[in-house]
């Protein structure tokens, strides 16, 4: 009777460890996804700034173009 109880206790302990690790993975994935969203917003803002600068540069260079 001792060995089946020991096996059940080890099984419960193993499931508990897996549950804790699953929670840790879930929290890290949420943190990573928030960082990805922040990086995406920064890239979008930088892209808009670059596009505006390119338009201004194109306007300035259009009048200086050799003929």
PQR file with spaces between the fields and no chain letter, atoms N, CA, C, O and H, PARSE charges and radii, in Angstrom:
ATOM       1  N    UNK     1       0.825   -1.199    0.000 -0.4000 1.5000
ATOM       2  CA   UNK     1       0.000    0.000    0.000 -0.0000 2.0000
ATOM       3  C    UNK     1       0.864    1.256    0.000  0.5500 1.7000
ATOM       4  O    UNK     1       0.414    2.323   -0.417 -0.5500 1.4000
ATOM       5  N    UNK     2       2.078    1.131    0.457 -0.4000 1.5000
ATOM       6  CA   UNK     2       2.961    2.288    0.512 -0.0000 2.0000
ATOM       7  C    UNK     2       3.372    2.739   -0.895  0.5500 1.7000
ATOM       8  O    UNK     2       3.395    3.938   -1.172 -0.5500 1.4000
ATOM       9  H    UNK     2       2.444    0.264    0.796  0.4000 1.0000
ATOM      10  N    UNK     3       3.696    1.795   -1.785 -0.4000 1.5000
ATOM      11  CA   UNK     3       4.173    2.156   -3.116 -0.0000 2.0000
ATOM      12  C    UNK     3       3.114    2.847   -3.972  0.5500 1.7000
ATOM      13  O    UNK     3       3.444    3.812   -4.661 -0.5500 1.4000
ATOM      14  H    UNK     3       3.678    0.820   -1.560  0.4000 1.0000
ATOM      15  N    UNK     4       1.871    2.405   -3.962 -0.4000 1.5000
ATOM      16  CA   UNK     4       0.864    3.149   -4.742 -0.0000 2.0000
ATOM      17  C    UNK     4       0.654    4.574   -4.222  0.5500 1.7000
ATOM      18  O    UNK     4       0.460    5.499   -5.010 -0.5500 1.4000
ATOM      19  H    UNK     4       1.603    1.621   -3.402  0.4000 1.0000
ATOM      20  N    UNK     5       0.692    4.749   -2.911 -0.4000 1.5000
ATOM      21  CA   UNK     5       0.534    6.096   -2.352 -0.0000 2.0000
ATOM      22  C    UNK     5       1.728    6.970   -2.720  0.5500 1.7000
ATOM      23  O    UNK     5       1.574    8.159   -2.999 -0.5500 1.4000
ATOM      24  H    UNK     5       0.850    3.998   -2.271  0.4000 1.0000
ATOM      25  N    UNK     6       2.912    6.376   -2.720 -0.4000 1.5000
ATOM      26  CA   UNK     6       4.119    7.093   -3.111 -0.0000 2.0000
ATOM      27  C    UNK     6       4.045    7.495   -4.592  0.5500 1.7000
ATOM      28  O    UNK     6       4.425    8.608   -4.955 -0.5500 1.4000
ATOM      29  H    UNK     6       3.037    5.410   -2.494  0.4000 1.0000
ATOM      30  N    UNK     7       3.561    6.597   -5.432 -0.4000 1.5000
ATOM      31  CA   UNK     7       3.432    6.890   -6.857 -0.0000 2.0000
ATOM      32  C    UNK     7       2.403    7.998   -7.087  0.5500 1.7000
ATOM      33  O    UNK     7       2.615    8.864   -7.935 -0.5500 1.4000
ATOM      34  H    UNK     7       3.253    5.693   -5.138  0.4000 1.0000
ATOM      35  N    UNK     8       1.305    7.984   -6.354 -0.4000 1.5000
ATOM      36  CA   UNK     8       0.287    9.030   -6.484 -0.0000 2.0000
ATOM      37  C    UNK     8       0.849   10.366   -6.032  0.5500 1.7000
ATOM      38  O    UNK     8       0.604   11.388   -6.672 -0.5500 1.4000
ATOM      39  H    UNK     8       1.132    7.280   -5.665  0.4000 1.0000
ATOM      40  N    UNK     9       1.597   10.372   -4.939 -0.4000 1.5000
ATOM      41  CA   UNK     9       2.202   11.612   -4.442 -0.0000 2.0000
ATOM      42  C    UNK     9       3.200   12.168   -5.456  0.5500 1.7000
ATOM      43  O    UNK     9       3.227   13.375   -5.698 -0.5500 1.4000
ATOM      44  H    UNK     9       1.796    9.541   -4.419  0.4000 1.0000
ATOM      45  N    UNK    10       4.018   11.305   -6.048 -0.4000 1.5000
ATOM      46  CA   UNK    10       4.969   11.758   -7.061 -0.0000 2.0000
ATOM      47  C    UNK    10       4.250   12.280   -8.301  0.5500 1.7000
ATOM      48  O    UNK    10       4.677   13.270   -8.895 -0.5500 1.4000
ATOM      49  H    UNK    10       3.997   10.325   -5.851  0.4000 1.0000
ATOM      50  N    UNK    11       3.176   11.627   -8.690 -0.4000 1.5000
ATOM      51  CA   UNK    11       2.395   12.107   -9.826 -0.0000 2.0000
ATOM      52  C    UNK    11       1.798   13.482   -9.559  0.5500 1.7000
ATOM      53  O    UNK    11       1.825   14.355  -10.427 -0.5500 1.4000
ATOM      54  H    UNK    11       2.829   10.823   -8.208  0.4000 1.0000
ATOM      55  N    UNK    12       1.262   13.674   -8.361 -0.4000 1.5000
ATOM      56  CA   UNK    12       0.711   14.976   -7.994 -0.0000 2.0000
ATOM      57  C    UNK    12       1.798   16.031   -7.963  0.5500 1.7000
ATOM      58  O    UNK    12       1.583   17.154   -8.418 -0.5500 1.4000
ATOM      59  H    UNK    12       1.240   12.965   -7.656  0.4000 1.0000
ATOM      60  N    UNK    13       2.963   15.688   -7.434 -0.4000 1.5000
ATOM      61  CA   UNK    13       4.084   16.624   -7.392 -0.0000 2.0000
ATOM      62  C    UNK    13       4.529   16.987   -8.808  0.5500 1.7000
ATOM      63  O    UNK    13       4.820   18.151   -9.083 -0.5500 1.4000
ATOM      64  H    UNK    13       3.138   14.776   -7.064  0.4000 1.0000
ATOM      65  N    UNK    14       4.585   16.019   -9.694 -0.4000 1.5000
ATOM      66  CA   UNK    14       4.959   16.285  -11.079 -0.0000 2.0000
ATOM      67  C    UNK    14       3.966   17.207  -11.770  0.5500 1.7000
ATOM      68  O    UNK    14       4.365   18.117  -12.497 -0.5500 1.4000
ATOM      69  H    UNK    14       4.349   15.073   -9.471  0.4000 1.0000
ATOM      70  N    UNK    15       2.689   16.981  -11.552 -0.4000 1.5000
ATOM      71  CA   UNK    15       1.671   17.857  -12.145 -0.0000 2.0000
ATOM      72  C    UNK    15       1.746   19.266  -11.568  0.5500 1.7000
ATOM      73  O    UNK    15       1.528   20.245  -12.282 -0.5500 1.4000
ATOM      74  H    UNK    15       2.364   16.241  -10.962  0.4000 1.0000
ATOM      75  N    UNK    16       2.049   19.367  -10.289 -0.4000 1.5000
ATOM      76  CA   UNK    16       2.192   20.681   -9.664 -0.0000 2.0000
ATOM      77  C    UNK    16       3.359   21.449  -10.276  0.5500 1.7000
ATOM      78  O    UNK    16       3.244   22.642  -10.553 -0.5500 1.4000
ATOM      79  H    UNK    16       2.225   18.572   -9.709  0.4000 1.0000
ATOM      80  N    UNK    17       4.472   20.771  -10.483 -0.4000 1.5000
ATOM      81  CA   UNK    17       5.629   21.416  -11.099 -0.0000 2.0000
ATOM      82  C    UNK    17       5.296   21.856  -12.516  0.5500 1.7000
ATOM      83  O    UNK    17       5.655   22.963  -12.916 -0.5500 1.4000
ATOM      84  H    UNK    17       4.566   19.801  -10.258  0.4000 1.0000
ATOM      85  N    UNK    18       4.622   21.018  -13.274 -0.4000 1.5000
ATOM      86  CA   UNK    18       4.228   21.386  -14.634 -0.0000 2.0000
ATOM      87  C    UNK    18       3.279   22.578  -14.642  0.5500 1.7000
ATOM      88  O    UNK    18       3.372   23.435  -15.520 -0.5500 1.4000
ATOM      89  H    UNK    18       4.330   20.118  -12.949  0.4000 1.0000
ATOM      90  N    UNK    19       2.370   22.641  -13.679 -0.4000 1.5000
ATOM      91  CA   UNK    19       1.441   23.769  -13.601 -0.0000 2.0000
ATOM      92  C    UNK    19       2.182   25.068  -13.312  0.5500 1.7000
ATOM      93  O    UNK    19       1.887   26.103  -13.910 -0.5500 1.4000
ATOM      94  H    UNK    19       2.293   21.944  -12.966  0.4000 1.0000
ATOM      95  N    UNK    20       3.142   25.012  -12.396 -0.4000 1.5000
ATOM      96  CA   UNK    20       3.924   26.221  -12.073 -0.0000 2.0000
ATOM      97  C    UNK    20       4.709   26.676  -13.297  0.5500 1.7000
ATOM      98  O    UNK    20       4.755   27.869  -13.599 -0.5500 1.4000
ATOM      99  H    UNK    20       3.382   24.172  -11.911  0.4000 1.0000
ATOM     100  N    UNK    21       5.321   25.738  -13.996 -0.4000 1.5000
ATOM     101  CA   UNK    21       6.082   26.101  -15.191 -0.0000 2.0000
ATOM     102  C    UNK    21       5.170   26.655  -16.285  0.5500 1.7000
ATOM     103  O    UNK    21       5.561   27.572  -17.006 -0.5500 1.4000
ATOM     104  H    UNK    21       5.284   24.769  -13.751  0.4000 1.0000
ATOM     105  N    UNK    22       3.981   26.117  -16.413 -0.4000 1.5000
ATOM     106  CA   UNK    22       3.036   26.618  -17.410 -0.0000 2.0000
ATOM     107  C    UNK    22       2.630   28.061  -17.102  0.5500 1.7000
ATOM     108  O    UNK    22       2.496   28.876  -18.015 -0.5500 1.4000
ATOM     109  H    UNK    22       3.663   25.371  -15.828  0.4000 1.0000
ATOM     110  N    UNK    23       2.439   28.371  -15.838 -0.4000 1.5000
ATOM     111  CA   UNK    23       2.091   29.744  -15.450 -0.0000 2.0000
ATOM     112  C    UNK    23       3.257   30.680  -15.756  0.5500 1.7000
ATOM     113  O    UNK    23       3.049   31.792  -16.241 -0.5500 1.4000
ATOM     114  H    UNK    23       2.548   27.708  -15.097  0.4000 1.0000
ATOM     115  N    UNK    24       4.479   30.237  -15.477 -0.4000 1.5000
ATOM     116  CA   UNK    24       5.643   31.075  -15.767 -0.0000 2.0000
ATOM     117  C    UNK    24       5.789   31.329  -17.262  0.5500 1.7000
ATOM     118  O    UNK    24       6.102   32.446  -17.673 -0.5500 1.4000
ATOM     119  H    UNK    24       4.648   29.333  -15.083  0.4000 1.0000
ATOM     120  N    UNK    25       5.568   30.310  -18.073 -0.4000 1.5000
ATOM     121  CA   UNK    25       5.638   30.472  -19.526 -0.0000 2.0000
ATOM     122  C    UNK    25       4.555   31.435  -19.998  0.5500 1.7000
ATOM     123  O    UNK    25       4.816   32.298  -20.836 -0.5500 1.4000
ATOM     124  H    UNK    25       5.314   29.402  -17.740  0.4000 1.0000
ATOM     125  N    UNK    26       3.355   31.297  -19.472 -0.4000 1.5000
ATOM     126  CA   UNK    26       2.256   32.180  -19.850 -0.0000 2.0000
ATOM     127  C    UNK    26       2.588   33.637  -19.538  0.5500 1.7000
ATOM     128  O    UNK    26       2.336   34.519  -20.359 -0.5500 1.4000
ATOM     129  H    UNK    26       3.143   30.596  -18.791  0.4000 1.0000
ATOM     130  N    UNK    27       3.150   33.894  -18.364 -0.4000 1.5000
ATOM     131  CA   UNK    27       3.500   35.269  -17.990 -0.0000 2.0000
ATOM     132  C    UNK    27       4.613   35.828  -18.878  0.5500 1.7000
ATOM     133  O    UNK    27       4.576   37.001  -19.251 -0.5500 1.4000
ATOM     134  H    UNK    27       3.355   33.178  -17.697  0.4000 1.0000
ATOM     135  N    UNK    28       5.594   35.006  -19.214 -0.4000 1.5000
ATOM     136  CA   UNK    28       6.670   35.464  -20.087 -0.0000 2.0000
ATOM     137  C    UNK    28       6.163   35.744  -21.498  0.5500 1.7000
ATOM     138  O    UNK    28       6.621   36.685  -22.146 -0.5500 1.4000
ATOM     139  H    UNK    28       5.624   34.053  -18.911  0.4000 1.0000
ATOM     140  N    UNK    29       5.232   34.944  -21.972 -0.4000 1.5000
ATOM     141  CA   UNK    29       4.658   35.176  -23.301 -0.0000 2.0000
ATOM     142  C    UNK    29       3.876   36.482  -23.319  0.5500 1.7000
ATOM     143  O    UNK    29       3.937   37.225  -24.299 -0.5500 1.4000
ATOM     144  H    UNK    29       4.859   34.179  -21.446  0.4000 1.0000
ATOM     145  N    UNK    30       3.152   36.767  -22.262 -0.4000 1.5000
ATOM     146  CA   UNK    30       2.419   38.048  -22.188 -0.0000 2.0000
ATOM     147  C    UNK    30       3.382   39.220  -22.179  0.5500 1.7000
ATOM     148  O    UNK    30       3.138   40.231  -22.837 -0.5500 1.4000
ATOM     149  H    UNK    30       3.103   36.164  -21.466  0.4000 1.0000
ATOM     150  N    UNK    31       4.489   39.090  -21.430 -0.4000 1.5000
ATOM     151  CA   UNK    31       5.479   40.165  -21.367 -0.0000 2.0000
ATOM     152  C    UNK    31       6.127   40.363  -22.739  0.5500 1.7000
ATOM     153  O    UNK    31       6.320   41.494  -23.185 -0.5500 1.4000
ATOM     154  H    UNK    31       4.687   38.268  -20.896  0.4000 1.0000
ATOM     155  N    UNK    32       6.457   39.267  -23.395 -0.4000 1.5000
ATOM     156  CA   UNK    32       7.058   39.352  -24.721 -0.0000 2.0000
ATOM     157  C    UNK    32       6.101   39.970  -25.732  0.5500 1.7000
ATOM     158  O    UNK    32       6.518   40.768  -26.571 -0.5500 1.4000
ATOM     159  H    UNK    32       6.300   38.348  -23.033  0.4000 1.0000
ATOM     160  N    UNK    33       4.844   39.615  -25.662 -0.4000 1.5000
ATOM     161  CA   UNK    33       3.878   40.172  -26.616 -0.0000 2.0000
ATOM     162  C    UNK    33       3.701   41.663  -26.406  0.5500 1.7000
ATOM     163  O    UNK    33       3.521   42.398  -27.377 -0.5500 1.4000
ATOM     164  H    UNK    33       4.505   38.967  -24.980  0.4000 1.0000
ATOM     165  N    UNK    34       3.746   42.133  -25.162 -0.4000 1.5000
ATOM     166  CA   UNK    34       3.643   43.577  -24.935 -0.0000 2.0000
ATOM     167  C    UNK    34       4.874   44.296  -25.469  0.5500 1.7000
ATOM     168  O    UNK    34       4.759   45.415  -25.967 -0.5500 1.4000
ATOM     169  H    UNK    34       3.892   41.536  -24.373  0.4000 1.0000
ATOM     170  N    UNK    35       6.049   43.678  -25.378 -0.4000 1.5000
ATOM     171  CA   UNK    35       7.249   44.278  -25.941 -0.0000 2.0000
ATOM     172  C    UNK    35       7.194   44.294  -27.464  0.5500 1.7000
ATOM     173  O    UNK    35       7.675   45.239  -28.089 -0.5500 1.4000
ATOM     174  H    UNK    35       6.143   42.768  -24.973  0.4000 1.0000
ATOM     175  N    UNK    36       6.620   43.272  -28.061 -0.4000 1.5000
ATOM     176  CA   UNK    36       6.473   43.236  -29.521 -0.0000 2.0000
ATOM     177  C    UNK    36       5.525   44.341  -29.981  0.5500 1.7000
ATOM     178  O    UNK    36       5.772   44.985  -31.000 -0.5500 1.4000
ATOM     179  H    UNK    36       6.230   42.504  -27.553  0.4000 1.0000
ATOM     180  N    UNK    37       4.457   44.560  -29.244 -0.4000 1.5000
ATOM     181  CA   UNK    37       3.517   45.630  -29.589 -0.0000 2.0000
ATOM     182  C    UNK    37       4.212   46.981  -29.498  0.5500 1.7000
ATOM     183  O    UNK    37       4.042   47.824  -30.378 -0.5500 1.4000
ATOM     184  H    UNK    37       4.257   44.036  -28.416  0.4000 1.0000
ATOM     185  N    UNK    38       4.984   47.193  -28.453 -0.4000 1.5000
ATOM     186  CA   UNK    38       5.698   48.459  -28.283 -0.0000 2.0000
ATOM     187  C    UNK    38       6.704   48.661  -29.415  0.5500 1.7000
ATOM     188  O    UNK    38       6.798   49.758  -29.965 -0.5500 1.4000
ATOM     189  H    UNK    38       5.122   46.508  -27.738  0.4000 1.0000
ATOM     190  N    UNK    39       7.451   47.627  -29.768 -0.4000 1.5000
ATOM     191  CA   UNK    39       8.418   47.733  -30.860 -0.0000 2.0000
ATOM     192  C    UNK    39       7.714   48.001  -32.185  0.5500 1.7000
ATOM     193  O    UNK    39       8.213   48.766  -33.010 -0.5500 1.4000
ATOM     194  H    UNK    39       7.375   46.736  -29.321  0.4000 1.0000
ATOM     195  N    UNK    40       6.576   47.385  -32.390 -0.4000 1.5000
ATOM     196  CA   UNK    40       5.815   47.607  -33.622 -0.0000 2.0000
ATOM     197  C    UNK    40       5.355   49.058  -33.726  0.5500 1.7000
ATOM     198  O    UNK    40       5.412   49.658  -34.799 -0.5500 1.4000
ATOM     199  H    UNK    40       6.171   46.763  -31.720  0.4000 1.0000
ATOM     200  N    UNK    41       4.905   49.609  -32.625 -0.4000 1.5000
ATOM     201  CA   UNK    41       4.484   51.024  -32.636 -0.0000 2.0000
ATOM     202  C    UNK    41       5.664   51.938  -32.914  0.5500 1.7000
ATOM     203  O    UNK    41       5.532   52.914  -33.653 -0.5500 1.4000
ATOM     204  H    UNK    41       4.858   49.121  -31.753  0.4000 1.0000
ATOM     205  N    UNK    42       6.822   51.633  -32.326 -0.4000 1.5000
ATOM     206  CA   UNK    42       8.009   52.457  -32.573 -0.0000 2.0000
ATOM     207  C    UNK    42       8.444   52.363  -34.031  0.5500 1.7000
ATOM     208  O    UNK    42       8.834   53.368  -34.625 -0.5500 1.4000
ATOM     209  H    UNK    42       6.929   50.841  -31.726  0.4000 1.0000
ATOM     210  N    UNK    43       8.381   51.174  -34.611 -0.4000 1.5000
ATOM     211  CA   UNK    43       8.759   51.002  -36.016 -0.0000 2.0000
ATOM     212  C    UNK    43       7.793   51.760  -36.912  0.5500 1.7000
ATOM     213  O    UNK    43       8.217   52.373  -37.892 -0.5500 1.4000
ATOM     214  H    UNK    43       8.064   50.357  -34.129  0.4000 1.0000
ATOM     215  N    UNK    44       6.510   51.730  -36.598 -0.4000 1.5000
ATOM     216  CA   UNK    44       5.520   52.459  -37.384 -0.0000 2.0000
ATOM     217  C    UNK    44       5.768   53.956  -37.321  0.5500 1.7000
ATOM     218  O    UNK    44       5.675   54.645  -38.337 -0.5500 1.4000
ATOM     219  H    UNK    44       6.166   51.232  -35.802  0.4000 1.0000
ATOM     220  N    UNK    45       6.085   54.466  -36.132 -0.4000 1.5000
ATOM     221  CA   UNK    45       6.368   55.892  -35.983 -0.0000 2.0000
ATOM     222  C    UNK    45       7.638   56.270  -36.741  0.5500 1.7000
ATOM     223  O    UNK    45       7.679   57.309  -37.399 -0.5500 1.4000
ATOM     224  H    UNK    45       6.161   53.906  -35.306  0.4000 1.0000
ATOM     225  N    UNK    46       8.666   55.443  -36.655 -0.4000 1.5000
ATOM     226  CA   UNK    46       9.908   55.726  -37.376 -0.0000 2.0000
ATOM     227  C    UNK    46       9.681   55.683  -38.882  0.5500 1.7000
ATOM     228  O    UNK    46      10.263   56.480  -39.618 -0.5500 1.4000
ATOM     229  H    UNK    46       8.633   54.598  -36.121  0.4000 1.0000
ATOM     230  N    UNK    47       8.850   54.771  -39.342 -0.4000 1.5000
ATOM     231  CA   UNK    47       8.540   54.673  -40.761 -0.0000 2.0000
ATOM     232  C    UNK    47       7.818   55.929  -41.248  0.5500 1.7000
ATOM     233  O    UNK    47       8.098   56.433  -42.335 -0.5500 1.4000
ATOM     234  H    UNK    47       8.378   54.124  -38.744  0.4000 1.0000
ATOM     235  N    UNK    48       6.903   56.422  -40.447 -0.4000 1.5000
ATOM     236  CA   UNK    48       6.188   57.647  -40.818 -0.0000 2.0000
ATOM     237  C    UNK    48       7.144   58.838  -40.857  0.5500 1.7000
ATOM     238  O    UNK    48       7.057   59.673  -41.757 -0.5500 1.4000
ATOM     239  H    UNK    48       6.675   56.013  -39.563  0.4000 1.0000
ATOM     240  N    UNK    49       8.051   58.920  -39.891 -0.4000 1.5000
ATOM     241  CA   UNK    49       9.039   60.000  -39.888 -0.0000 2.0000
ATOM     242  C    UNK    49       9.949   59.916  -41.108  0.5500 1.7000
ATOM     243  O    UNK    49      10.257   60.934  -41.728 -0.5500 1.4000
ATOM     244  H    UNK    49       8.122   58.241  -39.160  0.4000 1.0000
ATOM     245  N    UNK    50      10.373   58.718  -41.448 -0.4000 1.5000
ATOM     246  CA   UNK    50      11.238   58.524  -42.607 -0.0000 2.0000
ATOM     247  C    UNK    50      10.513   58.889  -43.896  0.5500 1.7000
ATOM     248  O    UNK    50      11.103   59.491  -44.794 -0.5500 1.4000
ATOM     249  H    UNK    50      10.122   57.891  -40.944  0.4000 1.0000
ATOM     250  N    UNK    51       9.247   58.531  -43.988 -0.4000 1.5000
ATOM     251  CA   UNK    51       8.478   58.867  -45.182 -0.0000 2.0000
ATOM     252  C    UNK    51       8.316   60.373  -45.319  0.5500 1.7000
ATOM     253  O    UNK    51       8.422   60.912  -46.421 -0.5500 1.4000
ATOM     254  H    UNK    51       8.768   58.042  -43.259  0.4000 1.0000
ATOM     255  N    UNK    52       8.059   61.056  -44.208 -0.4000 1.5000
ATOM     256  CA   UNK    52       7.924   62.516  -44.254 -0.0000 2.0000
ATOM     257  C    UNK    52       9.250   63.164  -44.653  0.5500 1.7000
ATOM     258  O    UNK    52       9.263   64.120  -45.429 -0.5500 1.4000
ATOM     259  H    UNK    52       7.973   60.619  -43.313  0.4000 1.0000
ATOM     260  N    UNK    53      10.342   62.661  -44.136 -0.4000 1.5000
ATOM     261  CA   UNK    53      11.643   63.213  -44.494 -0.0000 2.0000
ATOM     262  C    UNK    53      11.957   62.956  -45.960  0.5500 1.7000
ATOM     263  O    UNK    53      12.550   63.809  -46.621 -0.5500 1.4000
ATOM     264  H    UNK    53      10.331   61.885  -43.505  0.4000 1.0000
ATOM     265  N    UNK    54      11.574   61.810  -46.472 -0.4000 1.5000
ATOM     266  CA   UNK    54      11.827   61.496  -47.874 -0.0000 2.0000
ATOM     267  C    UNK    54      11.020   62.400  -48.794  0.5500 1.7000
ATOM     268  O    UNK    54      11.504   62.802  -49.852 -0.5500 1.4000
ATOM     269  H    UNK    54      11.092   61.117  -45.935  0.4000 1.0000
ATOM     270  N    UNK    55       9.808   62.718  -48.403 -0.4000 1.5000
ATOM     271  CA   UNK    55       8.972   63.614  -49.218 -0.0000 2.0000
ATOM     272  C    UNK    55       9.591   65.001  -49.245  0.5500 1.7000
ATOM     273  O    UNK    55       9.667   65.628  -50.302 -0.5500 1.4000
ATOM     274  H    UNK    55       9.415   62.391  -47.543  0.4000 1.0000
ATOM     275  N    UNK    56      10.035   65.485  -48.088 -0.4000 1.5000
ATOM     276  CA   UNK    56      10.670   66.805  -48.038 -0.0000 2.0000
ATOM     277  C    UNK    56      11.950   66.824  -48.865  0.5500 1.7000
ATOM     278  O    UNK    56      12.215   67.796  -49.573 -0.5500 1.4000
ATOM     279  H    UNK    56       9.974   64.976  -47.230  0.4000 1.0000
ATOM     280  N    UNK    57      12.737   65.771  -48.783 -0.4000 1.5000
ATOM     281  CA   UNK    57      13.968   65.692  -49.556 -0.0000 2.0000
ATOM     282  C    UNK    57      13.673   65.638  -51.049  0.5500 1.7000
ATOM     283  O    UNK    57      14.391   66.247  -51.843 -0.5500 1.4000
ATOM     284  H    UNK    57      12.522   64.982  -48.207  0.4000 1.0000
ATOM     285  N    UNK    58      12.649   64.932  -51.433 -0.4000 1.5000
ATOM     286  CA   UNK    58      12.279   64.848  -52.849 -0.0000 2.0000
ATOM     287  C    UNK    58      11.833   66.209  -53.370  0.5500 1.7000
ATOM     288  O    UNK    58      12.155   66.581  -54.498 -0.5500 1.4000
ATOM     289  H    UNK    58      12.066   64.437  -50.788  0.4000 1.0000
ATOM     290  N    UNK    59      11.094   66.951  -52.550 -0.4000 1.5000
ATOM     291  CA   UNK    59      10.667   68.295  -52.970 -0.0000 2.0000
ATOM     292  C    UNK    59      11.872   69.214  -53.128  0.5500 1.7000
ATOM     293  O    UNK    59      11.954   69.981  -54.088 -0.5500 1.4000
ATOM     294  H    UNK    59      10.833   66.649  -51.633  0.4000 1.0000
ATOM     295  N    UNK    60      12.809   69.134  -52.181 -0.4000 1.5000
ATOM     296  CA   UNK    60      13.984   69.995  -52.241 -0.0000 2.0000
ATOM     297  C    UNK    60      14.868   69.616  -53.423  0.5500 1.7000
ATOM     298  O    UNK    60      15.445   70.500  -54.057 -0.5500 1.4000
ATOM     299  H    UNK    60      12.743   68.511  -51.402  0.4000 1.0000
ATOM     300  N    UNK    61      14.987   68.367  -53.729 -0.4000 1.5000
ATOM     301  CA   UNK    61      15.832   67.936  -54.829 -0.0000 2.0000
ATOM     302  C    UNK    61      15.202   68.120  -56.193  0.5500 1.7000
ATOM     303  O    UNK    61      15.907   68.139  -57.202 -0.5500 1.4000
ATOM     304  H    UNK    61      14.519   67.649  -53.214  0.4000 1.0000
ATOM     305  N    UNK    62      13.897   68.255  -56.239 -0.4000 1.5000
ATOM     306  CA   UNK    62      13.212   68.387  -57.527 -0.0000 2.0000
ATOM     307  C    UNK    62      13.586   69.691  -58.202  0.5500 1.7000
ATOM     308  O    UNK    62      13.720   69.725  -59.426 -0.5500 1.4000
ATOM     309  H    UNK    62      13.324   68.240  -55.419  0.4000 1.0000
ATOM     310  N    UNK    63      13.758   70.762  -57.449 -0.4000 1.5000
ATOM     311  CA   UNK    63      14.107   72.053  -58.031 -0.0000 2.0000
ATOM     312  C    UNK    63      15.561   72.142  -58.403  0.5500 1.7000
ATOM     313  O    UNK    63      15.923   73.045  -59.157 -0.5500 1.4000
ATOM     314  H    UNK    63      13.649   70.734  -56.456  0.4000 1.0000
ATOM     315  N    UNK    64      16.409   71.281  -57.934 -0.4000 1.5000
ATOM     316  CA   UNK    64      17.846   71.359  -58.179 -0.0000 2.0000
ATOM     317  C    UNK    64      18.262   70.386  -59.283  0.5500 1.7000
ATOM     318  O    UNK    64      19.431   70.357  -59.668 -0.5500 1.4000
ATOM     319  H    UNK    64      16.115   70.547  -57.322  0.4000 1.0000
ATOM     320  N    UNK    65      17.352   69.615  -59.779 -0.4000 1.5000
ATOM     321  CA   UNK    65      17.650   68.593  -60.772 -0.0000 2.0000
ATOM     322  C    UNK    65      18.268   69.197  -62.047  0.5500 1.7000
ATOM     323  O    UNK    65      17.723   70.151  -62.602 -0.5500 1.4000
ATOM     324  H    UNK    65      16.402   69.638  -59.466  0.4000 1.0000
ATOM     325  N    UNK    66      19.395   68.650  -62.510 -0.4000 1.5000
ATOM     326  CA   UNK    66      20.002   69.192  -63.751 -0.0000 2.0000
ATOM     327  C    UNK    66      19.154   68.847  -64.974  0.5500 1.7000
ATOM     328  O    UNK    66      18.428   67.853  -64.991 -0.5500 1.4000
ATOM     329  H    UNK    66      19.838   67.875  -62.060  0.4000 1.0000
ATOM     330  N    UNK    67      19.269   69.704  -66.005 -0.4000 1.5000
ATOM     331  CA   UNK    67      18.455   69.483  -67.197 -0.0000 2.0000
ATOM     332  C    UNK    67      19.272   69.221  -68.405  0.5500 1.7000
ATOM     333  O    UNK    67      18.725   69.016  -69.489 -0.5500 1.4000
ATOM     334  H    UNK    67      19.859   70.511  -65.991  0.4000 1.0000
